[in-house]
Amino acid sequence: MSESATLPGVLDGVRVLEIGHFVAAPFCTRLLADLGAEVVKIEPLRGDPVRQWGAQVDGKSLWWSVHGRNKQSIALDLKSEEGRRIAIDLAQKCDVVVENFRPGQLTKMGLGPDVLREGNRDLIVAHISGYGQTGPGKDRAAFGVIGEAVGGLRYLTDHPPGTSDLPPVRVGISVGDSLAGLYAALGIVSALWRRERRGSDQRYQTVDVALTESVLSLMEGMLPEFGALGRIKQPTGGAIATAAPSNAYPSKQGEFVLIAANSEPLFAALAELMDRRDLIGHERFAGNAERVANAWELDRIITRWSQSLDTQQLLDALESAGIPSSKVYTAEDIATDEQYRARGMVREVADPRFGDVLHPGIVPHFPGAPGSVRNTGPETGADGVRIVRELLGYDAGKIAQLQQSGVLK
Amino acid sequence: MSESATLPGVLDGVRVLEIGHFVAAPFCTRLLADLGAEVVKIEPLRGDPVRQWGAQVDGKSLWWSVHGRNKQSIALDLKSEEGRRIAIDLAQKCDVVVENFRPGQLTKMGLGPDVLREGNRDLIVAHISGYGQTGPGKDRAAFGVIGEAVGGLRYLTDHPPGTSDLPPVRVGISVGDSLAGLYAALGIVSALWRRERRGSDQRYQTVDVALTESVLSLMEGMLPEFGALGRIKQPTGGAIATAAPSNAYPSKQGEFVLIAANSEPLFAALAELMDRRDLIGHERFAGNAERVANAWELDRIITRWSQSLDTQQLLDALESAGIPSSKVYTAEDIATDEQYRARGMVREVADPRFGDVLHPGIVPHFPGAPGSVRNTGPETGADGVRIVRELLGYDAGKIAQLQQSGVLK
């Protein structure tokens, strides 16, 4: 391991308590942990339900190896008074608490922000929920897919109206949860910076992130264009509404290749490559606006050409002409990509359950101090005894009593 | 305006210089500016090309009202020695520089990190690019759509293999750029926190974010599952690979409604609602694993029911049964949604060009100090004269000379 890889991560010195489950809050804490924060995750005694998601080996989730990495796990019965007390005591030792229960649920459990701040007025509390902590719709049930639909993403992720009877497509990952986790992490670190610079101020120590709003925040011109012009942004399938040609085109084998030749020189290069010099300066394709207006016809022309070539021929031809292009990468393409490997963004990580496991690297990348995967996702409660001993100073007798009474795993 | 809305944002006191264009770097600085940072954007004299994107009114982009908000614009000829000098002088007055040129391009322009850090060793520099600043593939051309494809998102955003000849769908926004912008913002604020806590240390003051890697970072179990099992994650259309039923179902009018009844009690409630109590405990649907295995059949049953009802009937029935559900929101649904309005997440903002413009609110939300939209996207170079006068102390004569020679707009 190089010297820089053994440097502490940029957030070394921050301690975070996660009282979360499933995707959004744990993804937020994975980001913080990847950057070097110490993350303590409180789980129910039976473990976070997300441990059952995705492909398993011997009943252990492979996704969890990544989703839980660089964290510590303490399994507590939060319904017991003693379990609740441990959570409050832990919050006193932390800079940040992250939670993603339904709004108000934590308060009902006796773990509201006021309680968590007992004796620790510096505490930063981040809430993640479907619709936010306030407003008439705050109590509505929301899963990631609902957040994506209400945020406007599902409508736009579809073939153009009239081209298909199939439903709009789900983005292939739980992107609403991931975005909420990212925004929560940004809010948390911003609050940490401010506290460091100007001292404690409660007004800057609560963050309230909604899945719906995290998605909406990315919607580019959708809202101002609707407000000013009454224009409802429409899905464009594989294309882009504002530039052409840019789409996924099939090769002879029916594999799709991305081609983004949406500038004058790139389009000219593509026309040359297709042996269709006649398209350059043609009135229907002579500028971006014309190409967008006639994108359907243009895509048919390009498709006829792309289907005449093997995938690799097609990719090589585009590459040599300097046209932005790519295979539509699968898991296998990513795992074997030399650029990802060269940057440590695809790497083998030793996991005590599975041996070497393929992990994505740490993003954002600090080249001077890139950090490392210090541990893969821990077993439920694996660190509990050590945590109550080291952070809370419990002695062996008290720990044994807590374990016997089923409060601590 | 309430008292809390007039409080400075959480990042008040941070000054950021953007030398960027199009989407990723400007999105990063919008996030920082929304949180209260002072952002100075350097543009070419003819303006950022993104100002031409999307719907226009009188040649002015509506998207820019949001994309450029809370920023200041200075238009410079960076190819001139005097323009370059102004950029360097500005960097000396800033905490952060964000750029998204091709790797090495800024150095070729005489604005490499070493130059920008002249006299300001505290400077944090964030680079955003398609493939990252290092590695054998760093120089490949990359647009957002390429980053999404190479990150693995495009392949998964599709109907299941064999159900459609149409190409995989583009996520309806430039999500690769947005994710890179979010990760860069997280890296920047993390670096600011560390500098504040521990003082200047160059190793923690360079951030290197790639579009491809930002997307890959969200790919859940895709890499570990491929590594351990050789399993290539496949697209699932409107459904989720790990839970059922969850999909978009058509109403009588052919509008799609999201239904997420993927737990035992929710599925039982849906079966009751459909008057199909026989499905509860049925061997093909008696648990999540069985429902996932028979999701195709289950979706056909639910579709037959959903198509028998008007959209509003369907939504009301699901809501009253407590089943997570939603219309697939369009721009219009979002603009009129009372929850978004109640939280200030859809709001009218005065824009000197358009009158009131619909904007999304500020995410992440700090309820105690939510900040505000201080200005909409400025005209190209609108703040240039004031900036060189106030930040760099230039006098009127020097400013006039720079304007006459075409260095400063």
Interface residues (C-beta under 8 A of the other chain):
Chain A: S4 L7 V10 L11 G13 V14 L31 L35 W53 G54 A55 V57 S61 L62 W63 S65 V66 H67 Y131 G132 Q133 T134 G135 P136 G137 K138 R140 A141 A142 F143 V145 I146 A149 V150 G151 G152 L153 R154 Y155 L156 T157 D158 H159 T163 S164 L166 P167 P168 V169 R170 V171 G172 I173 S174 V175 S178 L179 L182 Y183 A184 A185 L186 G187 V189 S190 A191 L192 W193 R194 E196 R197 R198 Q202 R203 Y204 Q205 T206 V207 D208 V209 A210 T212 E213 S214 L216 S217 L218 M219 E220 G221 M222 L223 P224 E225 F226 G227 A228 L229 R231 I232 K233 P235 T236 G237 G238 A239 I240 A241 T242 S246 N247 A248 Y249 P250 F256 L258 A260 N262 G322 I323 P324 S325 S326 K327 V328 Y329 T330 A331 E332 I334 A335 D337 E338 Q339 Y340 A342 R343 M345 V346 E348 F354 D356 V357 L358 H359 P360 G361 V363 P364 H365 F366 P367 G368 A369
Chain B: S4 L7 V10 L11 G13 V14 L31 L35 W53 G54 A55 V57 S61 L62 W63 S65 V66 H67 Y131 G132 Q133 T134 G135 P136 G137 K138 R140 A141 A142 F143 V145 I146 A149 V150 G151 G152 L153 R154 Y155 L156 T157 D158 H159 T163 S164 L166 P167 P168 V169 R170 V171 G172 I173 S174 V175 S178 L179 L182 Y183 A184 A185 L186 G187 V189 S190 A191 L192 W193 R194 E196 R197 R198 Q202 R203 Y204 Q205 T206 V207 D208 V209 A210 T212 E213 S214 L216 S217 L218 M219 E220 G221 M222 L223 P224 E225 F226 G227 A228 L229 R231 I232 K233 P235 T236 G237 G238 A239 I240 A241 T242 S246 N247 A248 Y249 P250 F256 L258 A260 N262 G322 I323 P324 S325 S326 K327 V328 Y329 T330 A331 E332 I334 A335 D337 E338 Q339 Y340 A342 R343 M345 V346 E348 F354 D356 V357 L358 H359 P360 G361 V363 P364 H365 F366 P367 G368 A369
